[in-house]
Amino acid sequence: MKASDPVTLRSKGRGAVALTRMGFGGAPLGNLYRRIEEADAQAALDAAYAGGVRYFDTAPQYGLGLSEMRFGKAISRFGREKITLSTKVGRLLEDCSPAEVSKTGFVDVPQKRIVYDYSYDGVMRSHEASLHRLGVDSVDILLVHDVDAFTHGSREASDQRVRELFDLGGFRALDELRAAGTVKAIGAGVNEWEVCEKLLGLGDFDGFLLAGRYTLLEQEALNSFLPLCEKRDVGIILGGPYNSGILATGAVEGARYNYEPAPEPILARVRQIEAVCTAHEVRLIEAALQFVLGHSAVKTVIPGAANAGEVEANIALMDKPVPAALWADLKSQGLLREDAPTPGDA
């Protein structure tokens, strides 16, 4: 498979949405954990486009608008009609004093504070503000951002955000934008599959951007959510295939797992997975990236990158052959679920 292989996301709007097998995740370009120079950010975007990537995802949260503004500069070079673009709603960015700037994992950001708003007006305002920062007239996919327990601290808090989305008209706003053809597809971008399953029971979504939660380390989504996606032809955009880094770096000192320092049980499991990979002369990062694309519901994978070299490395990983025996050995050693589909399965 290649990064530039064309795929589609089913849409209840006006036709399917064109994607490429690999997309570009914009979180790092919001200065996630460290400052990224503007020249490096633009070079990363240029490298993705040059490598055949045509799907680009960002969000207001990423650097408090910085990622969207950086995307906008690149889109003016590429041509809006040449790419598929997604962003997110649910966080409004408001001007504030220096002391009020929202504390996030992003550094050296604009002077803004985040206000969560999943209402009709909040969705519409967030959408319009994103268009302004991106310098475009439209986006293709609009995703509700982070109505999950991971973000809001508990299942109860997540449920409250979901109720706001439906009771205060946020979903109605998304549905109206799709019906009017203003956006082609709607969904949610979250850090857990459970809330996606809940949302599917409440509204007609086209797809979900799932950050991690279906990786070499996590396959619980196979219990019910991914089969439901297959049944309803709902596509998954898979972000975070490396679980925030550990499946790229291996179990090194300081390795991150789901945005936090990796605990010892995760480090130990990664060492075991990497040992099997090494026995098959496959790098851990290659196996991690390609594994997620073995499931038919996963349409595209969007690893993040902070510079051109990282983008080019991600694109090259797609071309590396991974033997079927690797997946079989991982399953036989209890390191991968027996029912996990793998690349090359019929």
N, C-alpha and C positions, 0 to 999 in steps of 0.2 A: 504494500500500500504506500501511497505517497501523500504528503501534506496537501498537495493541490487537488487530490481526487475530489470530484464534485459529489455532494450529497444534498438531500433536501429535508426540510422540516415541514411536516404536514401542517397546514393552517386552515382554520375555519374562515379566514379572510379571503382575499382575492388571489388564490393560487398558492402553491407551495413556496417556501422560502429557500433560496439557494444558499448553501453553505459549502465550505471545503472541509475535508476530513480533519484538518488541523485549523484551528482559529488562533487568534491572538488575544490573550487575557490582559486587560489593561491595569490591573492593580499595582504591579511594580512601578509603572510610570507615574503613579501618584506619590512616589517616594516612600514606598512601603519599607519601613525599618531603616532606610538610609537614603540619603540624597542622591538622585540620579541627575547628572548634568543634562541640560536641554539637548546638547548635540548627541549624547548617547541615546536619549529617548527617541529622537527623530531617526537616528541611524537604526535603532531596533525596529521601528515601524517600517522603514524603507526596506530593511532586510526581509521582513515578513512578506511584504508585497512582492519583492523581487523573487522570493522563494515560492510564489504561487498561492500564498495564503490570501483569502478574500473575505474572511469573516473576522470582524473586530468587535470586541466587547469591552465596555467601560461602565462607569457609574459615578454619580455625584460624590459618593463617599470616598472614592479613590483619590486621596490627596485633597479633599474638600474642593473638588472641581478641577484640580490640576491635570489629572489624567484626561478628562474630557477636552480641556483646552489644548493639550498636546496632540490628542487625536485630531482635533480640528485643523491644526496646521498640516498634518500629514494628509488628511482627506483633501485639502485644497490642492495638493500635489497629485494625488492619485486620480481624483475625479469621483464625486459621490456615487455616480452610477456604476462605478467599477467594483464596488464592495458591498457587502452586507454588514449592517451596523446594528448593534444593540446597546441599550443603556437601561437604567433602572429608575424606579420611583419609590417613594416612601420616606426619603430624607430630603428635607428642604435645607438649603444653605442660606443662612442669614448673616449680614454684616454684624460685627460685634467688636467689643474692645479686646485688646490683646489678652487680658486675663480670662476672657470668656471663650477663647478658641477651643473647639472640641478636642479633647484628648483622645487620640486614636493611635494606631500603629504607624501612621504616616507622619513624616517629619518635613520641616521647612515648607509649610503649606500656606495657602491664602488665609487671611484673617476672617474666618467664618466659624459659625457654630451650627451644629446639626440640630434640626427639629424634626422629630418623627411625625409624619402625617400621612395616613392611609385613607383619607377621605376623598370624596369626588374632587373637591377643590384642590386638595393637596396633590393628587395625582396629576391634574391638569397643570398646576403651577410648576411642579417638578419637571414635567415633560417639556414645557415651554422654556424653562431655564436651561435644561440640557441642550435643547436645540440651539439656544443662543451661545452657550459655551462651545459647542461643537461647530458652530458656524454652518449649519445645514438646515434644510427645510423639513427633513423627516428622518426618522430612524425606522428600521425594518422590524425590529423586535423590541418590545417594551416589557420589562420584567419587574414585578413587585420585589423589592429588595428586603431580605432578612426579616421575615415574619416568623422567625424560628426561636426555639428555646435557647439555642447556642448564643444568639445575639441578645435576647431580652432577659435571660437569666433563669427562666423556669418554663415548664409546660403551660402553666396557668397564664403567664405573661404572653406567651406565644399565642395561646387561644384568644386572649383579649385583642391582640393585634389582628388576628384573622377576623374576629367579629367586627372590628373597626372597618376592615377592608370591605366587608359585605354590607354591614348596617349603615355605614356612613357614605357609601356610594363609590368607593375606590374601584371595586370591580366593575361597576356600571360604567365608570369613566373609561376603563380599559376596553370594555366591550364596545362602547360607542366609538372609540378611536379605531378599533379594528373594523367594525361594521362600515365606517365611513371610508375605509381604505387609507386613513392617515398613517396607521401602522399595519404591517402585514400579519403579525403574530403577537400573542401575549402569553405571559407565563410568570414564573417566579424564579428569582435567583437567591438560593438559600444554602445553609450549611448542614442540612439534615434532610433525609428522605421522608421522615415521618410527617412533617408538615406538608410536603408535596402531596402525599397520599390523602391528607385531610382536605387540601385545596381541590383535589380532583373530585372529591365527593360533593363539593359545593358549587363549582363553576366549570365552564368549558374552557380549559386552558390548552394551548397548542404544544407547550413544552416547558421544560424546567432546566435551569442552569444549576446543577448540583455540584457544590464545591467539596471535593473529596467524597467520602461516604460510599463510594464504590471504587475501590482500589485494590491493589495487592494485599493491603492490610485490612480492608473492610468490605464485606460482602453481604451484610445483613439486609440490604435493599433487595436481595433476591427472594426474601421470604414472601413478600406480597407486593411491594411497590413496583418493581421492574416488570413482573408479570402483568400487572394492571396497565402499565404503560404500553406493553406489547398489545394487549387486548384492545386498548382504546387508540392505538396508533399515536401515542404521545411521545415526542422525541426528547432525548436528554442531551444537553450540552454539558460535557463533563469538565469542570474546572478542578484545579487542585489534584491532578493525577499523582503527584508526589507527596500528598499529605503534608503540605507546607514545607517540604524539603527533604525529609528523611529518606524517601524512596529515590531521591536523586543523589544525595550525598553519601548514603549509607549510614551506619550507626557510628558516626564520628562524634567527637566531643562537641557539644553545643547544637547537635542536630535538632531540628524542630519537627514536631508532629502536631498537626492541627493548631498551628499558631503559637504553640507553647513548647518549652523544652521537652524533649521526648523522655517519657519515664522508662525505667529499666526494662519492664516486660516488653515494651515496644522495641527497644533497642535490641533485646535478645532475639525477638522474632525476626527483625530485619536482618540480623546476622545470619540466621538460619536460611532465610530466603536468598540472601546474597550468596551463601555457600552453594546452594543448588544452582543458581545462575552461573557462578564461576565454573562449576563442574561442566556446564554446557557451553562454556566460552561465550557467555552472554552477560553484558553489563546489567546491573540492577536497574538502572534508569531506562534502559531499552525495554526490559520486560515490563516495568511499571507503566510506561507510556502506551505500549501496544496492547497490554492486557485489557484495558478498559474498552477498547474498540472491538473486542470480541463479542460484546453483547449487542443484539440487533437494535435495542432501543437507544443506544448511545450513537448519536449521529456525528458528533465532532468532539474533539478534545482541545482544550485551550490552555496549554501551559503558559505561565507567565515568563517574561524575560525582561532584563534590564538593559541589555545592549545588543548590538548586532551579532556578536559572537555567540551569545546564548540562544538567540533566535536560530541562527544557522545550525547550531548543535542540535536543537530540538527538531528541526526539519530533517536533518541527517538521520536522527534516530528512527524515523518512520521507515527508512529504507533498509534497516538492518534485519536480516532474517532471524527469526526466533524459532528454534525447532519445537515441534509438537511434544517431543519427549520432555522438554523443560516443564511444560504445564502438567504433564502426566506425573512427573516426579514430585512437583510441588503438592499435587493432590494426594499422592500416595504417602507423603510425609505429613499430611495434615496441615499443610501451610496454605492451602487454597481449597475452597469448598468444592466438593465433588460435582455439584450441579452448576458451577460457574462456567458459562460458555467462554471459549478461548478463541483467539484468532485462528482461522482456518477450519473451524467447526462447520459442518454443513448447516 
